[in-house]
Amino acid sequence: MRGVSLPTLWFEHMINWPQWTCFLFVCGLLSASAAGPEASVPARIELTVVDPAATGYATFQSHNQKVIANRRGLFMTHLRTRNEAYTAQQWRLSWSTNGGRSFKTIHESTDATNPPVIESDDADNLYVVRPDFMDGHAYLYRFASTNDYRSPRITRIPHGAAGKYAMVFDRSRQQLCYFAHNNSFHLVDLDGQVRYSTNLLKAGTSAILQYPLLHLDANHVLHAAWTSQKHGVYLYWDIHYLQSADGGRHWRTMSGQSVQTPAIADEGGPTDRITLDDEFSVHTWLSSFLIRDGKAHFLYLAQTNPPRQHYVRYDLTTARRELDIQPEFKGAQLSLRGLDGFFAAPSRGAPGVVYCVGRDAHASRLVCLASRDHGRTWHDHAVSASVTNPYSIGGCRDVTDDGWIIGSFTEQSGSTTDPGGGSRVHFFRIPAAFPN
């Protein structure tokens, strides 16, 4: 949905057309006329204000999924307000039935939590998990599609509370996989019963687990990655990876070496380290990772001087680091850099297609880069209008069935310490279609 510019006269002729008709017509026509991604004009990242008066931490952070689509529409979670002690955060679950042009709040609660993670099953039911910082547990909310997502059933995940957490839906095993930064890992039935709990990681000599991430690939292999934090100081230390072929019961390295759990979270353990040897002295933070077509894609920023924005690709068959695009990650004109951002890809077909959304390295706006060759080359795909300090840019791992990359972010007015009212929460969508 991109392409070369049209004569000004055509735009003057179409200016009285309905907005969406004009937009779709132009995008389709431009796509047909483009010679290829390298020659095309970036598409528009469409923004919708979901909450005009929220806290600065409203969409914290890009390491987990807070936006999803199913046949009933689009859904997202965010924080509206918080107190200084982090014991009373008002959070919302919102629903759009018109492609993200508007949202309505369908559930609201005040708890000691960060924004909940969200998944959906084949029956369009929603699974929302949040921690509780007061009692130390996490809670699963099951919103039934047949009940229009009213009156959720709530069950407890014992000892699952932590400030950072990630979740994936394992369709083949009909379970939810939940990983929290207190080292705990849980497998939960769709009816809310906990099948299995363990400590996946433990502290190392240098660092502890800080930001967990999860991904499930098309072959039903579960992948975990994380950022660690150095003991006693504010320094994100290194980034690691593990995988499980049996849905989280047993773990191994990328090369297939069995790893006993709890595994050491830092460089002292047997897990795969993604960061480089000369990056321990600076912050390194994993924004996102994605597994598609036997390739593992990692996005992280090393705050060296000058900074290194890394796009890293591993081949999962050989466990070989094939690509490391850095210190700049860019297409023809657009360049991405930041602590947050995410990968997305079609869940079916389109082998080799990967998208990456994040903050523009040179302007206060969002950009999307795209690859059609498993990340070997990247092209300008989409760009947003200017926004004030876009923060916590995250989104859905899968392109929607009707062809959109979807996500959310907080437009901060002030800082993350804003308890509520000074920042705006945005939903965004990006057409995933390449030019012909």
Secondary structure by P-SEA (a helix, b strand, c coil): cccccccaaaaaaaccccaaaaaaaaaaaaaaaccccccccccccccccccccccccccccccccccccccccccccccccccccccbbbbbbbbbcccccbbbbccccccccccccccccccbbbbbbbbbccccbbbbbbbbccccccbbbbbbccccccccbbbbbbccccbbbbbcccccccccccccccccccccbbbcccccccbbbbbbccccbbbbbbbbbccccccccccccccccccccccccccccccccccccccccccccccccccccbbbbbccccccccbbbbbbbcccccccccbbbbccccccccccccccccccccccccccccccccccccccbbbbbbccccccbbbbbbbcccccccccccccccccccccccccccccccccccccccccccccccccccbbbbbbcccccccc
